[in-house]
Amino acid sequence: MGRSRYVPAAAGTEATGANQATRGLGARLLGVRQPDGRGYEVSPNKSPRGSDPGAASTAAVAGQHHHITERFVNTKWTPSMYTLGDTSAFSATFRATIPEVQGILDAAVAEIELLADEAPVADESGVDAELWEHIAPELQAEAWGKVASQAVIFTEDRIRKWAGRPVGEVGKDLVVATFGKSGQFQMGQTEGETQGWQLFAQGIAQALRNVDAHRIQDRPDHKRYALGLVGACSLLLTQMRYEHGNRFRDTSPAATDDPRG
C-alpha cells in the first residue's frame, strides 16, 4: 500500500473535489465519519480495511483513544485570531496545517500496514531452540497472552537451573544472584557490559514477567508485544549459552508450572 497524501477541505474556494475525496480517505484510514457537517466523530467499530483478513488488527488505529486518531480529530484548521472579513488568515492557517496532517495520515497508513502484516508469525531459526519448542503450541494457537507468560516463565526456569539456584529464588533476587557482582554467571567483558546484561535480565524479570505471569493483558498490539518479549528472552538465553554453556549445573527439561504459584 503506497503512502497516501491527505489534503482536507477548507472553507471557501479551496473546498475542491480533490480535497473532499482525500478527506474521505482520512476518515476511512482512521475509522472516523463526519455526520451532517458537524465535524468528525470517531467510529470505533468501523474497520478501514473492509473484509481484508487483517482488518481486525486495525482496531489500534480506528480506536477513539489511539494517539494518531486523537491528533487527526484535534487538528486546528482555523486561526486563533483573525480580522472579520479577512479570509487570508484562514487560507494561511489551512495551507500551513496541510503538511502536519499529511504526516499524521502517513503515520496511520504505516500503522495499518504494520498491524495487518500477514507475514509468518516468527522465524524459528532466530529464536532459542528450547524456548521455541516450549511456546510452540501457544504460537500455533496465536494465544499471545500465553506466549508472553510462558516465555518469561521458561526463561526464569532456565536461568535458575543453569545457575544451580534454589527453586524458591525468583525475579530480581534470582537475577542479582546469577548475574550480579557476586554472581558466578556474569556476562560481558567490561563492567558496563556486565551491569547492562544484569539490568536487561532484571527488566525481563520485573517489567515483563511480573505483568504477564500474573494478569491477562488486553491490548491491540498483543501479537507484536508477545513476539518482542520472546525475542528479548531468546537474546538473554542465547548470550548465557554463548558465555557459560559449558558450565550449566542443570539442563533438565523446563518446568511448566510457575514456582511463584
Secondary structure, DSSP 8 states (H G I E B T S, - for coil): ----------SGGG--HHHHHHHHHHHHHHTEE--TTS--EE-TT--TTTT-TTGGGGHHHHSTT-HHHHHHHT---S-SS--TT--HHHHHHHHHHHHHHHHHHHHHHHHHHHHT--S-S--GGGS-HHHHHHHHHHHHHT-HHHHHHHHHHHHHHHHHHHHT--TT--HHHHHHHHHSTT-TT--SSSHHHHHHHHHHHHIIIIIIIHHHTTS----TTHHHHHHHHHHHHHHHHHHHHHHHGGG-S------SS-TT-
